[in-house]
Amino acid sequence: MGESVAFGSVDTQIGRLLVAVTPVGLASVSFRDTPATRARAAKSLDLRVVDDPARSEKVLDELTRYFAGTLEDFTVPLDWRLVSPLRHRVLSTLYDTVPYGKLVTYGELGERSRSDIIARGIGQVMGSNPIPIVVPCHRVVASNGLGGYSGGSGVEIKRWLLTFEGALQPTLDWDPALGPMTSPARR
């Protein structure tokens, strides 16, 4: 029968997140839950899809608690099969050394991971992170500002996540119950 992947989804302040979980662990988090997103994830993993809600239960619970503000450290096992050895070194260094509410620059992460990749290359690794939120690429910033973010609607998601975690000061109209595109100033 071979290996398989099961999907689950959860509604959050930044939209509906889709998770793909293998028997090894969490392999991907997507910012959209559509049939096309599920098909792309299954194809990239090259695994057959199974209906196994229990498999994604723990990660969905942890994401729910993270977005409720009651979880700072994810403990779900990770399946790194979608990343090359170099990307794994950088992303696992990020996962292991940059805690909730803290920031690191692209250059500092390159040094920490001993990757010999310049800051721009670290940005590309962050942009290709298949497990955002849990592997917190939103916590990696440029030396002169936020830098980019390829998840969801882009840098506004990054700004919202960093404000939610307390790494950035909130604006006067910021409300953690609202997503980044629904603040009072944007209505």
N, C-alpha and C positions, 0 to 999 in steps of 0.2 A: 504494500500500500504506500509506503514512503512517508515523508514528512508532509505536514499540512499547516495551514494558517487559518486562524479564526479572527473574525473582526468583531469589534464592539464600538459603540459611540457614546459620547456624553455631551450634553449641552453645557456651555460655559459662557462667561461674559464676553469671550472673544469669538464665539461661534461654536458650532457643533464640531467636535474633534473626533476623528476616526483613528482607532488603534488597530494594528495588525500584530497578532501574538502567535508565535510558533511554540512548539513544545519546549524550546530553549528559553524563550522569554520575549519581551517586547521588541519588535523589529522595526516598527515605524509608527509615527504619529503624523496624521495629515490634518490640515486645517479645513477640509471639506469632506463631508460624507455623502458621496454620490456614487451611483453605480460605476461611473467611469473611474473615479478615484479608487474604488475597490478593485476594479479590473487591473488598473496600472500597478497597484501594490502587489496583487497576486502574481502578475507577470514578472515584476522586478524580483520578487522572491523566488519565482519559479517553483511554487508549491501549490498543491491542490487546496481548495477552499473547503472548510468544514463548518458546520453550524455547531459551535461549542461555546455558548455564552459563559460557561464557568471559566474558560481559559482566560477571558479578558476581564473577569470580575475584579481581580485585585488591582489591576492598573486603572480601571475605571473608578474604583473606590478611591485610589490615591489621587487621581486627577480631580475628582469631586472635592476631596478634602483640601487639596492644594488651592483650588479656586474658592473654597469657603474660608481660606485663611487659617486652616488648622493643621496643615502639613507643610513642612519645610524640606524634608529629606525623603526622596523617593527610594523605595527599597525593592521594587519589582526587579526581577532578573532581566538583563538586557541580552538581546540577540544581535550581535554586531555584524552579521553576515553581509549586510549591504554596504559595508565600508572597507576600503583597502587598509592594509597594515599601517600606512603612514597616517591616514585619516583617523584610524582607530586610536593611534597613539595620541594625537592631538585632542580628539573628542573625549577619550577616557581621562586624559589629564584635566580637561575642563570639568568633567563630571566629578572627579575626585578632589579637585583643589579649589573650586570656586563655589562657595556655599550660598545659600539663599540670602538675597539682599546685598551681595557683594558684587563688585565689578572687576574685570581684568581687561587690559588693552589687548588688541590683536598681537602687538609686538611682545608683550609680557607672556602671553599664552604660548607664542612660538618659542620663547626662551625656556619656559617651564617644561614644555614637551620635548625639548632638545630636538626639534624637528628641522632646524636649519631652513625653515620656510620664512620668508619675509612677511610682514604684516598683511600685505595684499593677498598672499597665498593663504594665510590663516583665515581671512575673510571668505575666501572661496570654500575652504573646508567648512566653515560655519554655514554658508549658504547651501551646502550639500548635506547637512546633518539630517539623517532620516528620522531622528528621534527628538525633535524639538520639544521644548518645555521640560521634559524629563532630563535630557542632556541639554543643559541650559545655555544654548548659543546666544540667547537674548542678553546674557550677562557679559558678553564680550563687546567692548566698545572701542571706537577709534581714540587716538591720543588727543584729538581735538573736538570730540563730540560723540554722538551716539553711533555713528557708522550706519550701515545698512541692515536690513532684515528681510529675508525672502519669505517668511511665513505669513500666512493670512493676507491681510491688507498692507503688509510691509512695516515700515518704521513706526507707524502708530501703534501696532501690536507690541512692538519692542518697548516703546515708551510706556504703554499701559502696564506691561508685565513688570518693568523696572520700578514704576511708581507703586504698583500693587505690593511688590516685595520690599518697598521702603528704600531702594537704592537711589531713587530720584524723589525730589520734593514734589508733592502734588500741586497742581494749579488750584486756584480758588474754586473752580467749578468741577473738580474731579470727584467722582463718586465711584467707589470700588464695585458697587452693585451693577453699574452700567458698563458696557463694553466701550472700547476705544472710539468707536464711531457713533456712539449715542450720547456723548456728553451734552449737557445743556447748551453749550455754545454751538454744537453741530446740528441741533434739532431744527 
